[in-house]
Amino acid sequence: MFPLLAWPVPSQPAAATARSGGAQRAVPRRTRCCPLPMAFRDVNARRHIGLQQLSSLASAGRAFLGPMKSHKFIVDESTNQSTLICSAVRLIESLDLTSAAGQLLNETIQVQNKEFKTGMSTLLFLVGAWSSAVVECLQQNVPVSAIVSVMSEGLNSCCERVQCLQISIHDVKKELCSSRVRPNAFECKACQVGCDSLLNPRGLLYFQKCISEPEVISISCCSHQGDDCHFNKGLVSPLVGFGSAASLVKPEGDRSSSVIPGSDVIASSCIKQKLTHSRHFSTLGKSHFSGQQGNFQEYLLKPSADPCECSDLGHLAMALSHGNQTGVKLLQSIVEYQQERAECRGSSQLNITEVVTCSLLGLPESYSCVSQGFVTLVSPEQAKVIKHFKDKSLWILLVDGDLTEQYRHLGFNRPHNVRTILEHPNLEGGRAGDTWLSRMLDILVSFEVNLVLVKGSVCKNLLDRCTASRILVIGPVPRDVLCAFGEVTGAQPVTYLSQLNPSCAGNGAQAELWEASDGRAMDLGELVPVRIDVRGIPLLTAVLTTAVASKVQLLEDQFWTSLYRLHHALKDGKVFPGGGAVELLCLSHIQVLTEQPVRPAKAGKEFPSPWLATPVAEYKSLVLQALASGWKRYLSVVMCNMAKAPSELEARALVDHHLKKAVDCGSPSAYILELFRRGDVLGGGFGPFADHGEGLKVYDNVAAKTEAWRRALDLVLLVLQTDAEIITGPKRNELLNSPVSSEFMFL
Amino acid sequence: MSRLEAKKPPLFISEPLTKDTVCQSLLLLSRIFKSSYGPAGRLKQLHNGVGGCVCTTSQSSALLRHLSVSSPVLRVLTASVQNHVSRCSDCGLFTAILCCSLIENFRSLNVAPCTVIKITKNLLSLCTDYLKSEACGCRVSVDFSSVETLVCLVRSVLTSKPACMLNKTEVEHLTTLVLKAFLFTVPCHVETNAVLGKCVIIPVKGRRVMDSTVLPGLLIETPEIQLGKPLAVKRTGSSMIKIALFCASMSGDSFSPEEGTIAVRHGTSLEMSELNQLLNVGKQLVHDGVGLVVCQKVIHPALKQYLKENHVMAVDRAGLSLMEPLSRMTGSKPVASIHSLSPGCYGSLKDVSIERVASKHFVHLIPGDTVICSLILCNRSETAWDELKRVCETAEHVLQLTMKEPLALLGGGCTETHLASYIRYKSSSLSTSTFQDLGCSQTQYQLVADGFCRSLESVARSLNHDGGEILTDMVYGHCWFVPSGLPSVSNWSDVVSKCGCGINGNTEDLSWRILEGQSCSPVIQGCPKEPSVKVTDFLTLDCFAAKCSGLQVALETANLVLDLSYVIEDQN
């Protein structure tokens, strides 16, 4: 079971461990300056508090490892509000990390998230695994410098070694296309399985139990692993038939889908089959609805039914998604659209800046889709204006700031001491605000602007006046959206409306109410989704629908993760085989490294400094084992989370078994690749599709994975090498007068 | 009604060095410095304890900036180390450790402070004379016609701070970049008074170190540039770009007075009139054929729009730090007020392009011939980036100092032990007239000299943080390290491999002995020798100027502290 984390955290487990360490009075570690020299050597030898904090913080995230993640509820005890989370980033965001090590951990996770949007759970887990392994090394009196040099060199060596497993995107595409499953045989089975599992009363019951009485204890984690996995498997299985089957049975993200009555899902899937493709992706050359040329009604981009005709990248997205189904279908649409455009532009990369998301609460998840242009929510009054716009080509204006009277561009300092003197009071004149409003409205009217996209906020009064004058003002709008509209309509973004001249406004925009794929009327209470489009705009909106409010953030995160995974796979130009292949090779490589003799420092071109010299052999093997234990625990926890092994111990034995086989066969990399080719790296399958045997492989990102490893190790080694905290500022005086002041030293 | 309070009398503390609190603080300070020293030094987490950013460092400059020392005696020490670091960048911890160690050693001697001071001054001159003489056995001359020694210097600086979190490949990559950046700043055509250029560090945090790079010219970050659009910049007849540089704000708010009040009639808009003036400046710029306008501060969006419509590129928020190199690179004079624009202010530029690094966009200003370059510095985490930036600046500074004085000292503790054995040898062979001149006995001289040598050796010993032994040899007087965990051996030559600086290998019997802190070490017969083979690659080298200055600062500060007899504290 997981340690209980409190929010806000008055004494989080990390701090608690730290204090219990300090309570024995052996280590006055957290000092104003630095402890007695003997004492802090003792810290390093026995229990390094920073490392303990890291490993205890990281242990909270182990349920997020692997394709089968368990969700957690984060409960704020002061407000009793809870948040559903399913990723390391959201977990770390929700924790109160005031300790120095905690803050460094947070920083590390955020940086990984910013660049890759994936690998954070791996990072968090390895931070924990490696810190506890390093603490064990310290307990065996391995010197810090030996740990640092062997671990960082070991990781480098492993990263070089696993390069031989990299598979180029080109080969992946070929592989995925050739190993495509026979659609017909699967269709029925998948459908059957899908319906079964969705209608399975046990599943339904289970989920209800899950949401009605989750194990909420301060922060609880829904980690009912055994059951969970069966349940997930049932839901995921219909996807095996991806392509043909996917259009039959909706891939449902996970358990929340069972809230929707089973019949509903099946109904929607039937409709889908009839709906076929949009004009953009019609594989038949014409679509059923493409009667009206150039209309903007069929904006819903549909993935093709036949995987052979659909892009190979769709398969890649699938293989990279690791069972995170939410985004795959959407991704496929995005990829197809961008590829079509890329043929003109000549770049094969996925452009992330041309994708935005819009979350709609109140529709089942099956309604998620990708729409061309910009989808956003507006008030019912504004929706009326849109009805009026129907089929009209609109003049569009882009505003690069707020649309309020008080707003001034960044860097403008408001004058403080300018006094305005009114010589002839004019009682009839309205208030100053009104003149601004009418002036702005006059400008908009005189340029015949129909649509204004504002980057910042919009003055409520102006919004109302504009709506009344049938001018649609939408804000705030992301910068990338403004750019995309600027590019195709020729509109130039302005900061103030007074800057407006005829060249600033663009033409050709269309606005309409967004409709679900089956034309289902959108009744989402206060807000109405609308779609703004321009012919040829590169912008796509992923409309993420869900009926469960707490899943909005979750779905959005999952979508972006999938998109970034594909983006980085294309950027790297290669992927790693998934399912633990890379980690297994690292483990076998560490065995090789352990057997290598310690190089004599004299030989060859080496770093001059004996202060960083290679340590003695005895330490080397201990430290390499510590490095290996990180990946070994990673593999076994993933297997446990997926219920491939009943306990971590058995999972570990399984890993050892495969490791031995890989090493025995002489060429571990060839052995592992062969296992991967057969779709069976760690026995019993390793992907979410494992139940359906061969054919469906999982891949991992190269840079995201190795960077996550490196960042995790860097953090652990940084904390390991730290021997004192120096606390500055007002907190210092607080500590001076506090009862714990004996643990600190003051200068 | 205000109440007058009687002034408190000042606090009078005599012999501050004998006070317990001062001694403890000194010990603590010395421990902080010693534990941070060297490539295996331990790091310190500096933070405010309530969730502020965490600075992980082992650098004296960062440590001293955050340490608030209450004792005035110690403040003398920290201030002079800080002063040294601001002048030389390098050898801050060396100075601090040596100074603390000197104070500790001399305080326990039963010799009057004034005598100690006289003797140490003599010792200092012995050291500096030796270091400056051709016969010096612990220095190498730096040959600027090859890069090897320069690479060693830079690499030694980069590897000395473990918080940068660099592996070997990354160290090599950055060493090359720092050296390349330095070479960019050396003018190609040397006139009578050559001035080194400047290398501007551009931060890109959260990326791999290997993504770092050096570019000639300057980069200005611009969030607004749209990619994919070709840059259309107006050029002059000679295909150069005319550039105008403004350090005045062009955001249209300069009518606001510093003090006093402006009264305006209702209906008059100061903002509008200011904008009109700005637009007039814009007209002038367009008329003069300017292709690029760079402003230190913000440009009013309306002016930007006007310039853009007239095919003039406008870049704002360049920042104060870029103004000097910008002006130097383009030959333009920064315009300090929008009313003082004259055609003589303009400079020229060869080309402009857009660079994309990580998720940031930069306008790259490319000059024809320049001594200005930009080092795009990447590191994975914020705290490691900050450390790396300081280290790179230090390396750049070390190269500049070395250019002035093309010498380097052997690093890795070897200079310290070598100098100590030199002083031991020298002080044992001084003539009696020297003692008479100094007004001290030979014993007193020996005591102080020994304290001085032990202090130097304690700096070398501070390089060791993981147990193991520190040795010195009786031939070259270098410093040797034996890692811990080795089976005990009878012969040191079985376990040592290379000396601290890497110049001597374990090829002959050098009669090693353990470098101990307390007992008087045996004096070697004759002057410590200079290594016969001078390998130039893969040495650990220290900056000559910085180390000499550090030695001097440490001694003089220690003397000053020892000489303090009263502290008078104003308590009001």
Chai-1 contact restraints between the chains, C-beta under 6 A:
chainA,res_idxA,chainB,res_idxB,connection_type,confidence,min_distance_angstrom,max_distance_angstrom,comment,restraint_id
A,C33,B,L28,contact,1.0,0.0,6.0,A-B,restraint_1
A,C34,B,R31,contact,1.0,0.0,6.0,A-B,restraint_2
A,C34,B,I32,contact,1.0,0.0,6.0,A-B,restraint_3
A,P37,B,R31,contact,1.0,0.0,6.0,A-B,restraint_4
A,T98,B,G51,contact,1.0,0.0,6.0,A-B,restraint_5
A,A100,B,Q45,contact,1.0,0.0,6.0,A-B,restraint_6
A,A100,B,H47,contact,1.0,0.0,6.0,A-B,restraint_7
A,A100,B,V54,contact,1.0,0.0,6.0,A-B,restraint_8
A,Q103,B,V54,contact,1.0,0.0,6.0,A-B,restraint_9
A,L104,B,V54,contact,1.0,0.0,6.0,A-B,restraint_10
A,E107,B,E382,contact,1.0,0.0,6.0,A-B,restraint_11
A,T108,B,S381,contact,1.0,0.0,6.0,A-B,restraint_12
A,V111,B,G206,contact,1.0,0.0,6.0,A-B,restraint_13
A,P143,B,D466,contact,1.0,0.0,6.0,A-B,restraint_14
A,P143,B,S484,contact,1.0,0.0,6.0,A-B,restraint_15
A,V144,B,D466,contact,1.0,0.0,6.0,A-B,restraint_16
A,S145,B,A40,contact,1.0,0.0,6.0,A-B,restraint_17
A,S145,B,D466,contact,1.0,0.0,6.0,A-B,restraint_18
A,S152,B,N167,contact,1.0,0.0,6.0,A-B,restraint_19
A,N156,B,N167,contact,1.0,0.0,6.0,A-B,restraint_20
A,H409,B,P301,contact,1.0,0.0,6.0,A-B,restraint_21
A,G411,B,S251,contact,1.0,0.0,6.0,A-B,restraint_22
A,G411,B,V298,contact,1.0,0.0,6.0,A-B,restraint_23
A,F412,B,S251,contact,1.0,0.0,6.0,A-B,restraint_24
A,F412,B,D253,contact,1.0,0.0,6.0,A-B,restraint_25
A,N413,B,D253,contact,1.0,0.0,6.0,A-B,restraint_26
A,P415,B,S256,contact,1.0,0.0,6.0,A-B,restraint_27
A,N417,B,T261,contact,1.0,0.0,6.0,A-B,restraint_28
A,V418,B,I262,contact,1.0,0.0,6.0,A-B,restraint_29
A,R419,B,T261,contact,1.0,0.0,6.0,A-B,restraint_30
A,R419,B,A263,contact,1.0,0.0,6.0,A-B,restraint_31
A,T420,B,V264,contact,1.0,0.0,6.0,A-B,restraint_32
A,T420,B,H266,contact,1.0,0.0,6.0,A-B,restraint_33
A,I421,B,A263,contact,1.0,0.0,6.0,A-B,restraint_34
A,I421,B,R265,contact,1.0,0.0,6.0,A-B,restraint_35
A,L422,B,H266,contact,1.0,0.0,6.0,A-B,restraint_36
A,C483,B,Q226,contact,1.0,0.0,6.0,A-B,restraint_37
A,T495,B,P301,contact,1.0,0.0,6.0,A-B,restraint_38
A,Q499,B,A302,contact,1.0,0.0,6.0,A-B,restraint_39
A,Q499,B,Q305,contact,1.0,0.0,6.0,A-B,restraint_40
A,A601,B,S497,contact,1.0,0.0,6.0,A-B,restraint_41
A,K602,B,S497,contact,1.0,0.0,6.0,A-B,restraint_42
A,P608,B,G502,contact,1.0,0.0,6.0,A-B,restraint_43
A,P608,B,F538,contact,1.0,0.0,6.0,A-B,restraint_44
A,P608,B,L539,contact,1.0,0.0,6.0,A-B,restraint_45
A,P608,B,T540,contact,1.0,0.0,6.0,A-B,restraint_46
A,S609,B,P39,contact,1.0,0.0,6.0,A-B,restraint_47
A,S609,B,G412,contact,1.0,0.0,6.0,A-B,restraint_48
A,S609,B,T540,contact,1.0,0.0,6.0,A-B,restraint_49
A,P610,B,F481,contact,1.0,0.0,6.0,A-B,restraint_50
A,P610,B,K498,contact,1.0,0.0,6.0,A-B,restraint_51
A,W611,B,G38,contact,1.0,0.0,6.0,A-B,restraint_52
A,W611,B,P39,contact,1.0,0.0,6.0,A-B,restraint_53
A,W611,B,A40,contact,1.0,0.0,6.0,A-B,restraint_54
A,W611,B,L463,contact,1.0,0.0,6.0,A-B,restraint_55
A,L612,B,P39,contact,1.0,0.0,6.0,A-B,restraint_56
A,P615,B,P483,contact,1.0,0.0,6.0,A-B,restraint_57
A,V616,B,G485,contact,1.0,0.0,6.0,A-B,restraint_58
A,V616,B,L486,contact,1.0,0.0,6.0,A-B,restraint_59
A,R711,B,R380,contact,1.0,0.0,6.0,A-B,restraint_60
A,D714,B,M165,contact,1.0,0.0,6.0,A-B,restraint_61
A,L718,B,T56,contact,1.0,0.0,6.0,A-B,restraint_62
A,Q721,B,R42,contact,1.0,0.0,6.0,A-B,restraint_63
A,Q721,B,L43,contact,1.0,0.0,6.0,A-B,restraint_64
A,Q721,B,P162,contact,1.0,0.0,6.0,A-B,restraint_65
A,T722,B,L43,contact,1.0,0.0,6.0,A-B,restraint_66
A,T722,B,Q45,contact,1.0,0.0,6.0,A-B,restraint_67
A,D723,B,S35,contact,1.0,0.0,6.0,A-B,restraint_68
A,D723,B,R42,contact,1.0,0.0,6.0,A-B,restraint_69
A,A724,B,K44,contact,1.0,0.0,6.0,A-B,restraint_70
A,E725,B,Q45,contact,1.0,0.0,6.0,A-B,restraint_71
A,I726,B,K44,contact,1.0,0.0,6.0,A-B,restraint_72
A,I726,B,L46,contact,1.0,0.0,6.0,A-B,restraint_73
A,I727,B,G49,contact,1.0,0.0,6.0,A-B,restraint_74
A,T728,B,N48,contact,1.0,0.0,6.0,A-B,restraint_75
A,T728,B,H66,contact,1.0,0.0,6.0,A-B,restraint_76
A,G729,B,N48,contact,1.0,0.0,6.0,A-B,restraint_77
A,K731,B,N48,contact,1.0,0.0,6.0,A-B,restraint_78
A,K731,B,G49,contact,1.0,0.0,6.0,A-B,restraint_79
A,K731,B,V50,contact,1.0,0.0,6.0,A-B,restraint_80
A,M745,B,L28,contact,1.0,0.0,6.0,A-B,restraint_81
A,L747,B,S25,contact,1.0,0.0,6.0,A-B,restraint_82
A,L747,B,V69,contact,1.0,0.0,6.0,A-B,restraint_83
